[in-house]
Amino acid sequence: MHDQPPDFKGNKRALPSKPCVACGRPMTWRKRWARSWNEVRHCSDACRKAGAAARTA
């Protein structure tokens, strides 16, 4: 029915989070990322592009 983590009780503080690999800011779980949470590494397109630019330089 819902794709939220089983321990979610309507409290956003209970959602899992992890740091962005580019900037280090914490990213909180989003429903949109439910299927790919383990693969999510960047908090935004800007961080993703900055990380790609750093790898090629």
N, C-alpha and C positions, 0 to 999 in steps of 0.2 A: 504494500500500500504506500508507505513512505520510504524514501531512500535515506533517511537520517540515521545517524549512528544509534545503536540501541540504548545508550545511556542518555540520550537527549531528552530533557524534560521541559523544553521551552525556554531554557536558560542558555544564552549564547556563550556564557563562560564555560559551559560543560563541553563545548565543541572542541575537537582536537585542533592543534595548531602546530606549525613548524616554520622555521626561518627561511626567508628567500635566500638562495645561494648567491645572488648578485649584491643585494644591499643589506641583507641581514634582518630586515623588518619581519615581524611575525605575520604569517598568513593563517587566517582562521578558515576551517573547513567550510565549503559552500556546497549546496545541493548540486550545482552544476558540475562540481568536481567529484561527485560520488563514485563514479566508475573509474576515475583515473587519479584518485588522491595520491597514490604511491608514486605516480609519475610527475606530479606537479612540482616544479622546482623554482619557478619565478612568480613574483607577485603581480607583475604587469608586463605588457609588451615592451615597454621601455627597458625594464630590467633584462628581459630575454634578449633584446637586441644589443644591449650593452655587454652582456655576457658573451654573445657570439662575436662581437667586435674585439673583445679582449682575447678571445681564443685565437683569432686569426692574426692578430698583431704581434 
